[in-house]
């Protein structure tokens, strides 16, 4: 039987390990939710990293430089600053005899210039577009991201702005984090857009962090839970409650849910749960050879057809 001295050493050892894990998780969480200097080289996708670089990322966190707009619209546009929980910057691009307006929201570590390709397609379909930089990105204020939690208020701000202009047909499109922010805005604020188009939303904050650990071929326990805890603590919200699967229960507007079947960051099970929980009129479109990416890369024709069909059905 172990002596009291041995048990004491084991206890101190476990305490030290616990403290070290929390310190590592704390810095991981900060680097994940706060963008750094633009001179930093962004950490590549885990699948592309060598074993040594994966270990380094696990130990010291990812390099996450602040996203900047790399290009600008080729047709006339208006730059708009909106006051939300942060000052956010948007581009409003108008088309003649518009059928309505589509608001576009980017994913994690993205910015509104990455939405220009889709904006052009929506314009060709006859819609004005409002491209949005979430807080911490592009021309918007700050260096913080909450993976869709506080960004939901910014979705509401954009919706209310268009309503104040007299726009009655407002569609919301978002990918990944942008999709989650749309879902949370409907859940929290009860906004009622004409329809929403959401691509690859994750099922819960905890699950999306676990997915990133799995991509690193690292165990999810206990670090994923610690990272979620400290990320929420640093950004002043309960991150374990950030759960789009539950937000889906409040969505009563026409919804187009889109998913790439090779997605290694969001599972099919998460998508199926979200889809099952949406009580309103809904469609699910999947793309067999697409991952967590821009679906136009491999499915431009199909994506356009799915969007056009959704517009037609939601206007009936």
Secondary structure, DSSP 8 states (H G I E B T S, - for coil): ---HHHHHHHHHHHHHHHHHHHHHHHHHHHHHHB-B-TTS-----GGGS-HHHHHHHHHH----B--------SS--EEEEEESSSEEEEEEE--TT-S-EEEEE--TT--GGGGHHHHHHHHHTT-EEEEE--TTSTTSS-SB--TTTTHHHHHHHHHHHHHHTT---EEEEEETHHHHHHHHHHHHH----SEEEEES--S-HHHHHHHHHHHTT---TTHHHHHHHHHHHHHTS-GGG--HHHHGGG--SEEEEEEETT-SSS-HHHHHHHHHH--SSEEEEEETT--SS-THHHHHHHHHHHHHHHHHHHT-
